[in-house]
Amino acid sequence: MIGFEQLNNMQQKAVMQTEGPVLVLAGAGSGKTGALTVRIAHLLETGVKPWNILAITFTNKAAKEMRERVDKLVGQGAEDIWISTFHSTCVRILRREISHLDYDGQFSIYDADDQEKVMKEVFKRLNMSPIDKSFSVRAAISQISKQKEEMVSWEDYAKTVDPFDIKGKRLAKVYQLYQQLLKESNALDFDDLIYKTVLLFRTHPEVLDKYQERFRYIMVDEYQDTNTSQYELVHMLAAKYQNLCVVGDDDQSIYGWRGANIRNILDFEKDFPNTTVIKLEQNYRSTKKILDAANAVIQNNMTRKEKSLWTENDSGSIIHIYKADNEYDEARYVAEQIEQLQKEGKSLNNFAVLYRANAQSRTVEDQLVKKGIPYRLFGGVRFYERKEIRDILSYLKVLANPADTIALRRIINVPKRGIGDTSLEKVVTYAQNHGMGLYEALAHLDDMPELKTRAKKFKE
């Protein structure tokens, strides 16, 4: 088997254990991706059809890396293996099956910017202030996102709201209208992708059975970061054949704030009583000093799967910790350390400053500028967030899905066509009063005497 001999004993065990539920506890830097790709190759060698394999990762980057490794190992036939993120997997399923939920397969997918526009329209129709600090547009989006992650529909949420809970009743109305506007535009938001797929499987068992038969061998990476909807999606797909291999590390679970449920990995053996547990504890990335420090810190966790990382790497340098008084003291210390080491002959290419949030870069930048230390900031406006790219994508969305009101409103006056906000609102009102979409209403401009002649020329 290609690549098998390069694996350590525990990695080889993870590769060979192909049948039944498998929990691979993979510590940081333990070579889990290599083991997973060889496992896929081994499944194919044992006669498993490539289209019967589903590998789910958490990021597009991880999916791309795994795809490239599998392609090198397997070659022909690898293209039939589904290797993608949770959301990409669900998009592929929904494109084929969402008609069961009364949507068109050419639905649009709304990003954060689109969501805000929809929610502002919701607030407008409900006569709510979008700048209310106690219940803002973004707060409403966040709360609805949490409901979808927990598989709670607007109907179910409305039933559970206390009659005296003013905020809860307000969210119920917002949630309902928000979903209504998405439906009218034949659109889904990011949370809908998994939510709607699980709903599809719940309400149409024949569709679930179809994909259970297709994906007889399922692998999920970073399982400690799964939330409720992702958990249910995986368990529904794996229920028939039980050939589910999840890879994760409870010690690396840091996304509870965005819905990740650590119990998913801690209780895996309860969900699947016949689970084989395999621990990948050999680290290939760090020095002994770093691992000793990491093990000492993580031992303080009360709920965790017992394991201890080790390495054959060198001992390495000792770890220095500086307890700063505030962010300014922290930034000054960082800049001074770089300045001193640079004087000792170190190249600036050897330094990297990592921070948790983009807002934290400012104080560090200020100190680097003061000391005349050149730097390069990684990040900025992403390609798909640039105005001209979003405009082009909106044109394509309207071509594929004319019901996409948000995309249409974005490009209706790009380039300038004489349709301002006032004229557009009159068209929107006409559409609402006549029970039609904005795109359809544009064909009835002659029926709107209140519009200016310049605006009416748009349909020409």
N, C-alpha and C positions, 0 to 999 in steps of 0.2 A: 504494500500500500504506500503510495507516494506521500512523503512527509511524516509517516507514522514513526519511523525510527528516530526522528528528531525530538519526539515528545518524551516527557518524563513518565514514570509509571502511572501516576494518578491521571495525567492527561490521556494516556492510552486507555485507561479504564473508562474514562468519560466517552471516548470514541467507540469502544466496543460494546458499551451498554446501550443498545439501540431499542430494546423492547421495554414497554411499561413506563411508568413515571420515573423521572430522574431529576434530582436536585443537585446541581453542581455549585458548591460554594466556592467561588473564585475570588481570592484576595487580589488586591491591586497589583498589577504588573505580573500576574501569574500565567500569562499566555493563553487566556481563555479563547480569544479569537482564532488563534492557530488551531486549538483543539476542536472548536466548533466547525471550522472549515474542513478539517480532516474527517470529522464525524460525518459530514454531509457526503464526502467522497466515499466513505466506507458504506454508508447506506445505499449508495448507487451500486457499489461493487457487490452488495448482498442481494441485488435484484429489485430494490425499491425504485419505482418509476420517478423521474425528476419532478413531474407535476404533482406527486403525492407528498412533496416536501415543502414546508412553509417555515421560513426563518424570519423572526421579527426582531428588529433592533429599535433603539430609541431615537437615533439621529440619522439623517440622510448620509452624513459622513461615514458613520459606522456601517450603514448598509452598503455604501459604495465600496468601502474597504473589503468587506466580506465578499461582495460580488466579484471583485477583482481577484481575490485569493481563490475563490471557488472556480472561477473561469480557468485559472492557471492549473489547478489540480485536476479538474474534470474535463475541460475542453468541450467537445460536442455534447449537447443535451443540457448544459448548465443553464441555458437561457429559459428553460421551462421550470426551473426552480423559482419559487417566489421568495425573494430576499428583499425586504422593505421595512419601513417603519410601520407602527400601528396605523397611523393615519393614511399612509399610502396604500396599505393593504385594504383598508376599509373603502377608500375611494374606488379601487379596482372592483370591489364587490358591488358597491352601490351603483356604479356606472352601468352594471349589467342587471341589477335586481331592484333598483329603487322604484321602478314602476309599481311594484307591489304595495308601496306606501303612497301611491298617487302623486309621484313626482316624475318629471321628465329626466331621462338619463343625461341630458346636457346641462344639468344644474350647475350653477356658479358656486364657487367657494369663496366666502367672504373673509377677508383678513381683518386685522384690528381696526384699520382705518375705515373699512366698509361697515364694520359693526357699529362704530361710533356714529356714522351717518344715519344708520337705521335707528339707533337708539335715540338720537336727537329728534328724529321724526316721531318716534313713540312719545317722547316727552312733550313734543309740540301738540300732538293730537289729544293727549291727556291733560293739556294745560298745566304741565309741570315745569318748574324752573330747572334748566340744565346746569345751573351753577349753585344749586342747593347743596351746601356742604354736608348736610346730613344724608343726602341721597343724590349723588351725582350720576352723570351718564356712565362714567367708568365704573363706579361702584355697582350700578345696576348690571352692567355687563359681567363684572366679576362674580356677583352673586348668582346670576343665571348660569354662568359657567360651572360653578360649584354644584348647582342642582343637576346639571346634565352629567357631570362626572359621577354623581351618585345615582344616576338613572332615575331622576325624579322629573316627571313631565309637569307642564304648567297646571294641568288638571289635578294631578296628585298633590302638587304643592298648594293649590288653592283650597283643597279639602282639609289640609292639616293646619291652615292658618287660624289662629285664635281670633274670634270676632272683634276682640278689643285690641288686637295688635295692628296698629295703624300702618307701621312700616311694612309688616308682612302682607297686609291687604294691598298696599300700594305696589309691592313687588309682584304680587300675583297678577295684577292688572297689566303691569309693564311686561312681564314674562309672556302673558297671553298675546298681547298686541305685537310684541317683538317677533314671536313665532309666526303670527299671522302675516306680518309684512315679509318675512323671509319666504314663506310659502308662496305668497303672491308673486314674488320675484323668482320663484323656482331656484332658491338659493339655500345653501347650508353654511353655517359658520363652522369654525374649526372643531369645536366641541361636538357639533352635530355628527361629524363623520363617524365617530365611534358610537355615539348615542344612537343614531339612526340604524347602524348596522346591528347592534344588539337588539334594538326594537324589532327590526326585520326578522331576526332569528327567533325572537320570542313569539311573534305573531304569525309567522309562516314556517312551521316546522319542516315543510318539504324543502324549503330553501336552505335551512340549516343542515338537513340531511345531505343535501347536494355537496355542500362544502366540507362536511365531516368526511364524506367519501373521498373528496379530492385531497384534503390535507390529512393524511393518515399519520404523518410524522411531523410534529411541530416543535420548534425550538424558539425560546424567547430569551433574549439577552437583557441584562440590567433589570431583572425581575423585581428587585427591591424597590424600584421606582414606579411600579404599576399602581394605578388608582382603581376605584371600584368598577368603572365601566370597562377598562382594559382587562381587569381580572375576570369579569364575567364573559367577555368576548373569548378569551383564551380557553376558559373552562367549558364553554358551550361547544367550541370547535373540537376540543380534545375529549369530550365526554364519551364518544362512541368507541374509540380505539385505545384511549389512555396512553398513547405514545407521545407523552409530553416531556420535553427536557427543558427545564428552566435554569438559567445561569444568573447568578447574582451574588451580592455580598451585603448582608444586613449591616455591616460596619460602614458601608459607603452610602447608606440611605440618608440623604440630606434634603429631599424634596417634599417633606411632609407639608410644608407651607403651600405647595401647589397641588395638593390632593393625593400624593403618594401614600400608600398604606403599608407600613412596615409589616403588618400582620400577614400580608399576602405571602411573603417568603417565610416568615417564622412559623406559619400554620400550614405550610405546603404538605407536610407529612400527615396532617390531620385530614386534609382534603383528599389526599391520595395515600391511603394506609400502606400500600405495597411499594412505597418510594425507595429507590436506591439513592443513598446520599454519598456524594464524592466531593472531597475537599482538595482544592488546588491551593497549596500553601507556599510553594516555592516561588519566590519573587525574582524576576530577571531584570528589574528596572532600577532598584535602589541599593544603597550601601547598607551595611550592617547597622551603622549608627542610626540611620533614618528608620529602619525597621524596628530597632529596639525602642526608639522613642514612640513610634506609632503604636506598637504593641502595648507599651506601658500606658498610653493614654486611653486606648480603646478598651482595655481591661476593666475600666471603670463603668462601662455600660452595663445596666442591670439586665436588659433583655437582649440576648444575642446568641448566635450559634458559635459554639466554642471552636476556635482555630487560632493558630499563631503563625504568622508569616516568617519565613527564613530565606536566606540567600547564600549562594556561594561567592557572591561578589566581595570586593575588598571592604575593609572596615569603614573607610571614608573619614572625612573631616567631622569634627564635633559640631553640634548644632548650637548656634547663638540665638538668643531671644532678647529682644529689646522691648521693654514695656514703656510705650510712649504715653505722655500726658494727654495728648489730643492728636487730631489729624495733622496739625501744623508741625508739631514736634516729630511726628512719625515721618512726614515728608522731608523735613530737614535732615533727619538721621539718615534716611535713604540716600539723599543727594550727597551728604558728607561721606558716606561709605564709598559711593561710586567715585567721588573726587579723589579720596585717599588711595583707593586701589588703582585708579588710573595713573596717579603719580608714581606708583610702584611698578608701572609697566604693563598693567592689564589693558587689553583692548576694550573699547566700548561695545564691541560686538559680543563680548562675553557676559553682558549684563541684561537682565530682564526684570521689570517691575510688574508684579501681578497684583490685581486688586479685584474685589468682589463685584463692585457696581461701577458703571461708567462715571457717575458723579464723583467718585473718589480720585479720579485722575487729575482733577484741577489743581489740588494742593501740591501734588508731586510735580506737575508741570511747572508751577510757579517757582518751586525751589530749583528745578533743573535750569530754568531760564536765568534765574538770579546768579547761578554759578557758571553760566555759560556752557553748560553741558548739552551738546546736541542730542536729540532723541527722535524717535519715530513712534507715532501713536497708531496702533492698529485698531481698526474699527471705522466708525463714521457711517455715512448713509449707504445702505446696502443697494446693490444694483436694482433690485426689483422695487425699491422704495423711491427711486427717482421719479420725478413728475412725468417726464416724457415716456418712461417705460410703463408707468401705471396708466397713462393715457392710451398707449398702444394696446395694452392688455385689456383695457375697458372696451375698445373697439372690437377686439376679438371676442370678448365675452358677449357683447350685444349680438354679434353675428351668430354665435353658437346658441345663445339663450336670450332672445328678444325680451323676455319677461324680466330680465335683470334691471330693475329700476335704478339701483345705485350706480351701476356702470353707465347706463344711459344718461343719467343726470350729470355724470362727470364729464362726458364728451359731447353733450348736446350743443355746447357753445365753444368747442375746441376743434378747429380754429373758430374765431369770432363769427357768429352768424346772426347777430342781432337779437338773440334770445337771452334776455337778462333774467334775474331772479324773479322779478315781478311777473313777467310773461310766463315763465316756467311754472310758477305757483298757480296761475290761472289754468294752465293745462292739467296740472296735477289735480286741482279741484274738479275740473270737468271729468277726469278719469274716475275719480272717487264717486262722483254723483251718478255716473252712468255705469258703474260696475265693470270697468275695464282697466287694463294696464296702461302705463304711460306710453309705451311704444304704439299701442293701438290707438290711443287718443290723438297722437300726432297726425293721424290720417283724417282727423275731423277738425282741423284748425279753422276751416271755413264756417264751422258751426259755432265759433266763439267770437262774436262781434266785438267783445271787449279787447281783443288782441290788436296790436298795432299791425299795420300792413307789412312792415319790415319783418316782424316775427312770423307772419303767415307765409312768407316766401321760403321758409325753412323747408317745407315739404317738397318744393321744387328741386 
